């Protein structure tokens, strides 16, 4: 796999703000030192594949795709196949968590999507959020399928052949304003230009960091609500405040599109409070 062709997002192992909580073992993003991060980097590396459905003439709205990708990551993390000691995907999740937390987003349509859906994974469907693109037609809801982690160079052939070109989605109109504190919001850096695929990986990271901060009860409550959340671009005035607030911050490893160490996303969950 050529990382130059993938919307690969690996969290910087030593550079994630805040205290990350994992009830089983501390993942790579929670490395306490550069030395520990180096050890984790030496472990076999896995990636979490996500595939977004983009049909010709009916692409999803960008914001809906981003929000659906974040919900897909959370749905995967909460699935008993990922969490139970004897879960089908648990060994793969543990191997993935021992290295960099990488996510790769590719796109599929038609027969490609049919083949992807035949592989083990979970499909999450978006809301079709956005105003009417045409007078009698709302945008098609985003569809994102998340798969159990795979070795960095060991992708199933039906996923390995998928491309990332064509994931530069747009919104027909700006997304609705989100009132502060009204719901979980994943804020994106206003000064970074990222393709939709790259941004999907970043909000997936932010959702995962927030998930690790939550208690078991808070996780169950969020899951019961269908992992409701919003993805928005922060204002330039608010961004430095968010980054310095103690909320979960994603600092990208810089494999593609952005410089290493760039702060790409912040998870803002009312249940955590500021610095929670």
N, C-alpha and C positions, 0 to 999 in steps of 0.2 A: 504493500500500500504506500502510495506516495503522499506524504502529508501536505505537499504543495497543492494537491488536488482535492483535499478533504477540508471541510469546515471543522477542523479538529480544534477542540478547546481543552487544554489540560490546565488544571488549576496549579498555580505555582505552589510547590509543596511547603515552602517556608514563608509564604507571604500572604496568608489569608488572615484578615483581621478578626479578632474575637476568639472566644473559647468555643471550640467545636466539640460537641458531645456525640459519641457513638457508644451505645451500650455494650458492644461486643469488643471491639479493638479500635485503637485510634487509627483513622485512615491517614493516607499520605498527606492530605491537605492540612492535617493537624500536627504535622511534625514539629517537635519542640525546638529543634535546632537544625542548622545547616547539615551537621553530620548525620542526624537521623534522616533528613530528607535525602541525602546522598545514598544512604543504605536502601531507602525505599525505592529510589530511582534505579538501583541495581537489581531490584526484583523483576521478575517477568511482568511485562506491561500488558494490560488489558484495556479495552475501550467499550463504552456503552453505545451501541448503534441506535440511532433514531432515523426513521425514514418518514418524510412528509410526502403526502400525495399531492401532486401538481399536474392536473390534467390540462391539456391544451384547451384554451378558450374558457377555462373555469378555474383559475388559480384561487387559492384561499386569500383572504385579507392578511396582510403581514402581522398585525397585532393579534389576530385570532390564531395564527400559526404559532407565534411566540408563546402565547398563553397556553395553547394546547400542548406544546412541547414541555413546558414546565409542569403541567398537570400530568403528562405522561411519565416524567421522571418520578414524581411523587407517587403515582399509582404503582409504578414498578417497585419503589422502595418499600411500600406498604404491603405488597403482595406476599402472602404466606410462602410462596415458592422462593421468595428472596430472604425471608426473615426467620422461618422456622429452622431449628437445628438440622432436621432431615429434609429441608426444602430442596426441590429439584434444582433451583438456581443458587442456593446458598454458597456452595463451594466457589462458584464463579464470582459471586459478589465479593466474597472474602479475598479472592485473588486480585480482583479489580481494586479493592480498597487498600491492598498492600502496596500498590504503586501509585502513580499519578492518577488522579480522577479525571480520566479523559472521556469526552463525549464526541461522537462524530455524527453529523447530520448529512444525509443524502436524500435525493428525491426520486420518486417513481411515478409512473403513470401506466394506465392500461394493463397489459399483461405483466409488466414489471411489478406493479402493485399487487396483482393477484398472486404472483410467486412469493412476494415478500410476506403477504398475509398467511401463506401456507406454512411459514416457519414459526417456531415457538416464539411467542411474544404477546404484547398487549396493544390493542388499538384504542386510542382515545380520540373522541370526536369533539370538535370545538362548537362554538355557538353560532358561527356565521356572523359574528359581531360586525357592525358597520351599517351605515345607512344604505338604502336601496341603490344598487349600482345602476339599475334601469327602473323604469316606473313600475314594472310588474315582476321584478326578479331581485331577490336578496342574494348576497354573496353566498356561495356554497360554504358550509362549515369546513374548517380545517380538519384533516385527518392525519394523525401522527401515530406511527407504530414504534414501540420501543421493544428492544430485544435484550435477552440476557447478555452480559459481557462476553466478548470474544478476544482471543489473543490479538495483539497489535498487528501481526502478520498472518493471522489465521482466520480470515473472514470466510463465512459461507459464500459459495460462488454466486448465489442469487442476490446477495448483498454487495459483494465485492465489485460486481459489474455495474452497479448503480453509479450515477454521476451526481455531482453537486452543482454543476452549471444549471442556471435556470431557477435558482432559489432566491433571486433578488426580488422578493415580493414587495407590494406596495399596499397602502390603504386607500380606498376610494375617497374617504374623508378622514380628517383627524379623529382619533378615538376620543370618546367622551371623557370629560374631566372626572377625576377621582378625588373625592373628598378625603383629606388627610385623616387617617385613623379609622376609616370606614370599613376597610378590608385589607387583606394582604396585598402589597404592591411590590413588584420587582422593578426597581428603577434602573434604567440604562444610562450610561455616561453620555451626556449631550455633545461631547467634543470628539467622540469616536464614531467614524463611519464604518458600519459593519453590514455585510450582507445578511439576509434573513437567516441563512443557515448558521452563520457564525453567531448571530444574536440568539438564535434558538438554543445553541449550546451554552451560551453564557447565562441565560435565564434558567436553564436546567441546573447549572452549577449553583446559582443563587438559591433556587428552591431546595436543593439538596443541603446546602449549608444551613438554611433555616430549619429544615427537617431535623437535623442533628441537634439543634438547640432546644427542640420541644420536648416536653415530658410525654410519657406514654398517653396520658389522658388528653393532652392537647393534640397529639397526632390523631387519635381516634376521633376527636371532635372535628378536626379539619377534614379527615377522610369522609366522615358522615355527611359533610356539606359538599362533597364532590370536589374537594380541593379548590374551592373558589378563590380566584386571585385575578389581579390585573397586572399587565406589563405596560409601563409608560416610560418615556424619555424624561429624565429629570430636567429641571431648569438649570441654567448655569449658576444661578444664585444658590439653589438648594443643593447642588451636587457636592461641593466640599463639606457642607454640613452633614450630609448623609454619610459620606465616607469616614468622617471623623466621629460619628455618633456612637460607635460601638456595635452597630448592626452588622450582620454578616456581609462581608465584602468579598467579591471575586477579584482576584488579581491573576490575570491570564498569564500562562507560561510563554505565550508569544510564538507558538508554532506557526500560526497563520494570521494575517491581516493586521494585527496590532503588535506593538512593541512589548517585549517581555516585561512583566511586572505591571502592565496597565491595569488600572481599576476599571472594570467593565460593567459591573452590576452590583446593586445593593438590595438585600432582602429586608423589607420593612413590614413586619407583622405586628399588628396592634397587641396581640397576646404576649409578645415578648417585651414590649415597652422599649424605650430608648436604652440602648446598650444591653438589652436583654440577651 
